[in-house]
Amino acid sequence: SENSKRNFSLTNQLIYEALCKDVAELEEWQVSFDFKCLKQKVRHLRLFGGYIADYGSMFYEDVRCCEHLGQDQWLDKIFRLCQEHFSCGRDFSHIQLYALLHAPPSATKKEIKQAFRAQAKKYHPDKQSTVERGRRTGEIFRKIKEASDKLEQLAPTTKPSERPFDSLIIGIRDVLCKRVQGFLSEQRYDQVEKLLFHLSDIHVLDDLVTPRLRSQQTKDAVTDLVKRHVDKIRIEVDSRWAERKYRALNDCISDLKLMEEKFKSYPDIFPASWNNGIVKNIENEIDKLGRKSRQYLVDQATAKAAMQEFRRCFIQMGFVLVELAPFKDFTKTVMSDVLETCLGYDWGYSYLFDFGLSLQRSNENNTDEENMVAQVVVSEFSHFKEVLTMVWNEETSQK
């Protein structure tokens, strides 16, 4: 009846959607690095999907041969899904022959023989109750015998070691390495930390494939990628500092600080002492420039004669102040102390005014970046307040 056909189609739809959901969840568990759930899902699918692939495919062929039932789209989809994900150890290309024997497409030679004997008892002409019945079953028996002979040549002697989703498990190392490289390049260190945390469970996948998965190699490959990335940024920090490329150095230090927040519980990957050297080097450099600046302030004549050198020291410290955010407070303190030292002299006020004016006004002998930094220095310190006021008054009067 039509009602029975609708129920039949609905049942097939539910089976298909359940299979699709389970297959999709495999990728979800892999993406979330939940290796324990991934193992459970693979085992479940090999049982559930394997059963559907064996007996659902035979049922599909039986239905296909029944003209009164007609074609069902959901049963077709189930069969195609089985071909896509459960073909390991199954010969779907001869499903008609397996259906004749009522043997699953994963059957071994022994199981083919057993299936043939079972069907032979039912359809052998000599075992029929009447001559007419024997004549009708003779053709069926002939087809069964031909199918058995053919499949015995094709079927394996034992169950193959390859199973559905083996490629997913075997390829997990490449997948994880590719993902971690993407995370590192995008600075998604929270995802890298999540993977590192779950790597302790990856050994549960070892017995899902034959030969066993070497999960320790996967762990080593992933952690080595992260460690090499950390080392690369640390080398870049030293290189950028040596080249005095402060903006790039600031980016590298910020990157390392992000990694420190996520990887500090993995000392083999991220040593706690990563920043000791660079911090000390930068602070020593600022101190050195501060001391050098004070040497020019021993008396008014020396200070006036060395104003360009004094300016050069301040510009160098100014670059750190502007472009190295982690060291802004330290640098500002050193620079402020130098300015306060200058104000300690009776000539210091007028000297700082002239000095501030030279900073505020662009110098054609300096680069655009140096002139920009000089103006930032003037705006950053209250010692140059009068200079800013005078410049503002000049600009206002010109308008």
C-alpha positions in Angstrom: 0.0 0.0 0.0 1.0 3.6 -0.3 1.1 4.0 3.4 3.6 1.1 3.7 5.8 2.6 1.0 5.8 5.9 2.8 6.9 4.2 6.1 9.5 2.2 4.2 10.9 5.4 2.7 10.8 7.2 6.1 12.7 4.4 7.7 15.4 4.6 5.0 15.6 8.3 5.5 16.2 8.0 9.2 18.9 5.4 8.7 20.6 7.6 6.1 20.5 10.7 8.3 21.8 8.8 11.3 24.8 7.6 9.2 25.5 11.1 7.8 25.4 12.5 11.3 27.8 10.0 12.7 30.2 10.5 9.7 30.0 14.3 10.2 30.8 13.9 13.9 34.0 12.2 13.1 35.4 15.4 11.6 34.0 17.4 14.6 35.8 15.2 17.1 39.0 15.5 15.0 38.7 19.3 14.8 38.0 19.6 18.6 41.0 17.2 19.3 38.8 15.0 21.4 40.6 11.8 20.6 38.7 9.6 23.1 35.3 10.5 21.5 36.9 10.1 18.1 37.9 6.5 18.9 34.4 5.7 20.2 32.8 7.2 17.1 35.1 5.2 14.8 34.3 2.0 16.6 30.6 2.7 16.6 30.6 3.5 12.9 32.5 0.4 12.0 29.8 -1.7 13.7 26.7 0.3 12.7 27.9 1.4 9.3 29.5 -2.0 8.6 26.2 -3.7 9.3 24.3 -1.3 7.0 27.0 -1.7 4.4 26.7 -5.5 4.5 23.1 -6.2 4.9 21.6 -2.9 3.7 23.4 -3.2 0.4 22.0 -6.7 -0.1 18.6 -5.4 0.8 19.1 -2.5 -1.7 19.8 -5.0 -4.5 16.8 -7.1 -3.5 14.5 -4.0 -3.6 16.0 -2.9 -6.9 14.9 -6.2 -8.4 11.3 -5.9 -7.0 9.4 -4.0 -9.6 6.3 -3.6 -7.4 8.3 -1.6 -4.8 9.9 0.9 -7.1 13.0 2.9 -6.5 13.5 4.7 -3.1 15.8 7.7 -3.1 16.9 7.2 0.5 17.9 3.6 -0.1 19.9 4.8 -3.1 21.6 7.4 -0.9 22.4 4.8 1.8 24.0 2.6 -0.8 26.1 5.5 -2.2 27.2 6.5 1.3 28.3 2.9 2.0 30.3 2.9 -1.2 32.0 6.1 -0.1 32.9 5.3 3.5 32.6 1.5 3.9 34.1 0.0 0.8 37.2 -1.3 2.7 37.0 -5.1 2.6 33.7 -5.0 0.7 33.1 -5.8 -3.0 30.2 -3.6 -4.0 30.9 -4.0 -7.7 29.5 -7.6 -7.5 26.6 -6.8 -5.1 24.1 -8.7 -7.5 26.1 -11.9 -7.0 26.3 -11.5 -3.2 22.6 -10.8 -3.1 21.9 -14.0 -5.0 23.8 -16.0 -2.3 22.4 -13.9 0.6 26.1 -13.3 1.5 27.4 -9.9 2.7 29.9 -8.1 0.4 32.5 -8.5 3.1 32.3 -12.3 3.0 35.4 -14.5 2.9 35.8 -17.6 0.7 34.6 -19.8 3.6 31.5 -17.6 4.2 30.8 -17.8 0.4 30.8 -21.6 0.5 28.5 -21.6 3.6 26.1 -19.2 1.9 26.1 -21.4 -1.2 25.3 -24.5 0.8 22.5 -22.8 2.6 20.9 -21.6 -0.7 21.6 -25.0 -2.4 19.4 -26.7 0.1 16.6 -24.5 -0.8 16.9 -24.4 -4.6 18.6 -27.7 -5.7 16.3 -29.4 -8.2 16.7 -32.8 -6.6 15.5 -31.6 -3.3 12.1 -30.2 -4.6 8.8 -31.9 -3.8 7.6 -31.9 -7.4 9.1 -32.1 -10.9 7.5 -28.9 -11.8 8.9 -27.1 -8.8 12.3 -28.6 -9.5 12.2 -27.3 -13.0 11.4 -23.7 -11.8 14.1 -23.7 -9.2 16.7 -25.2 -11.5 17.4 -21.8 -13.1 17.7 -20.2 -9.7 20.1 -22.9 -8.6 22.2 -22.4 -11.8 22.5 -18.7 -11.1 23.5 -19.3 -7.4 26.2 -21.8 -8.5 27.6 -19.4 -11.0 27.6 -16.6 -8.4 29.3 -18.9 -5.9 32.0 -19.9 -8.4 32.7 -16.3 -9.4 32.8 -15.0 -5.8 35.0 -17.8 -4.5 37.6 -16.6 -7.0 37.3 -13.0 -5.9 36.7 -13.2 -2.1 39.6 -13.0 0.3 40.6 -16.0 2.4 40.6 -14.0 5.6 39.1 -10.6 6.6 41.5 -7.8 5.4 43.2 -5.8 8.1 42.1 -2.5 6.4 38.9 -1.1 7.9 36.7 1.9 7.3 38.2 5.2 8.4 41.8 3.8 8.6 42.9 6.7 6.3 41.5 9.2 8.8 43.4 7.7 11.7 46.6 7.1 9.8 46.5 10.6 8.3 45.8 12.4 11.6 49.5 13.4 12.0 49.5 15.4 8.8 46.1 16.9 9.6 47.2 18.0 13.1 50.5 19.4 11.8 48.8 21.4 9.1 46.2 22.7 11.5 48.9 23.8 14.1 50.9 25.5 11.4 47.7 27.5 10.4 47.0 28.3 14.1 50.6 29.6 14.6 50.6 31.7 11.5 47.3 33.3 12.6 48.4 33.7 16.3 45.5 31.5 17.4 47.5 30.3 20.3 44.4 29.3 22.3 43.8 26.5 19.7 47.4 25.4 19.9 47.2 25.2 23.6 44.0 23.2 23.3 45.7 20.7 21.0 48.8 20.4 23.2 46.5 19.6 26.2 44.6 16.9 24.3 47.7 15.3 22.8 48.1 13.3 26.0 45.1 11.3 24.9 46.1 10.6 21.3 47.5 7.2 22.2 44.0 5.8 22.5 43.9 5.8 18.7 46.8 3.4 18.4 44.9 0.2 18.2 42.3 1.4 15.7 44.6 0.6 12.8 46.9 -2.2 11.7 49.8 -1.8 12.1 49.3 0.2 15.3 49.4 4.0 15.0 52.6 5.5 16.3 51.0 8.3 18.2 54.2 9.3 20.0 55.6 10.4 16.6 52.5 12.6 16.1 53.0 14.2 19.5 56.6 14.8 18.8 55.9 16.3 15.4 53.3 18.7 16.8 55.3 19.9 19.8 58.4 20.3 17.6 56.4 22.6 15.2 55.3 24.7 18.1 58.8 24.8 19.6 60.4 25.8 16.3 57.9 28.6 16.0 58.8 29.9 19.4 62.5 29.7 18.7 62.0 31.5 15.4 60.3 34.4 17.0 63.0 34.6 19.7 65.6 34.7 17.0 63.7 37.5 15.3 63.6 39.4 18.6 67.4 39.4 18.8 67.7 40.2 15.1 65.3 43.1 15.2 67.0 44.5 18.3 70.4 44.3 16.7 69.0 46.2 13.6 67.2 48.6 15.9 63.9 48.0 14.1 61.8 48.9 17.1 58.4 48.5 15.5 59.1 45.0 14.2 60.7 44.2 17.6 57.6 45.3 19.4 55.5 43.0 17.2 57.8 40.1 18.0 57.8 40.8 21.7 54.0 41.1 21.7 53.8 37.8 19.9 56.0 36.1 22.5 53.9 37.5 25.3 50.8 36.0 23.7 52.6 32.7 23.5 53.8 33.0 27.0 50.3 33.3 28.3 49.2 30.0 26.6 52.4 27.9 26.6 54.0 28.7 30.0 52.8 25.4 31.3 55.0 23.6 28.7 58.6 24.6 29.6 60.0 22.3 27.0 58.3 24.4 24.4 58.4 27.8 26.0 61.1 28.4 28.6 60.2 30.8 31.3 63.5 32.7 30.8 62.7 33.7 27.2 62.6 37.4 27.9 65.4 37.8 30.4 68.1 38.5 27.8 66.2 41.0 25.6 64.6 42.9 28.5 68.0 43.3 30.1 69.6 44.4 26.8 67.0 47.0 26.0 66.9 48.5 29.6 70.7 48.6 29.6 70.7 50.4 26.3 68.2 53.0 27.7 70.3 53.4 30.9 73.4 53.9 28.8 71.8 56.6 26.7 70.5 58.3 29.8 74.0 58.4 31.4 75.5 59.6 28.1 72.9 62.4 28.0 73.7 63.5 31.5 77.4 63.8 30.6 76.6 66.6 28.2 75.0 68.6 31.0 78.1 69.1 33.2 78.0 72.8 32.5 76.3 75.3 30.3 79.1 75.6 27.7 79.4 71.8 27.3 75.6 71.4 27.1 75.3 74.1 24.4 78.1 72.7 22.3 76.8 69.2 22.5 73.1 69.9 21.9 73.1 67.9 18.7 74.6 64.9 20.4 72.1 65.4 23.3 69.3 65.6 20.8 70.6 62.4 19.1 70.5 60.5 22.4 66.9 61.7 23.1 65.8 60.7 19.6 67.2 57.2 20.1 65.4 56.9 23.4 62.3 58.4 21.7 62.2 55.6 19.2 61.9 53.1 22.1 59.4 55.3 23.8 57.2 55.5 20.7 57.6 52.0 19.1 58.3 49.6 22.0 55.2 49.7 24.1 56.5 47.3 26.8 59.4 49.6 27.6 57.6 52.9 27.4 57.3 53.5 31.2 60.9 52.5 31.8 62.2 54.8 29.0 60.0 57.7 30.0 61.4 57.5 33.5 65.0 57.6 32.3 64.3 60.5 29.9 62.4 62.4 32.6 65.3 62.0 35.1 67.6 63.5 32.5 65.3 66.4 32.0 65.0 66.9 35.7 68.8 66.9 36.0 68.9 69.7 33.4 66.4 71.7 35.4 68.6 71.4 38.5 71.0 74.0 36.9 70.2 77.7 36.8 70.6 77.7 33.0 68.6 74.5 32.6 65.2 76.1 32.0 66.3 78.2 29.0 68.4 75.3 27.7 65.4 72.9 27.7 63.3 75.6 26.0 65.8 75.8 23.1 66.2 72.1 23.1 62.4 71.5 22.9 62.1 74.1 20.1 64.8 72.2 18.1 62.8 69.0 18.6 59.5 70.5 17.7 60.8 72.0 14.4 61.7 69.6 11.7 65.4 69.2 10.9 66.2 68.7 7.3 69.2 66.6 8.2 66.9 64.1 10.0 64.6 61.5 8.5 60.9 61.9 8.6 60.6 59.2 11.2 63.2 61.0 13.4 61.3 64.3 13.1 58.1 62.6 14.0 59.6 60.9 17.1 61.1 64.3 18.1 57.7 65.9 18.1 56.2 63.1 20.1 58.9 63.5 22.7 58.0 67.2 23.1 54.3 66.3 23.5 55.0 63.5 25.9 56.9 65.6 28.6 55.5 68.5 30.6 59.0 70.0 30.6 58.3 71.3 27.1 54.9 72.8 27.9 56.1 76.3 27.2 57.5 75.2 23.8 54.1 73.8 22.8 52.4 76.9 24.0 54.6 79.2 21.9 54.3 77.0 18.8 50.5 77.0 19.3 50.5 80.8 19.6 52.6 81.2 16.4 50.2 78.9 14.5 47.2 80.8 15.8 48.5 84.2 14.8 49.4 82.9 11.3 45.8 81.9 10.8 
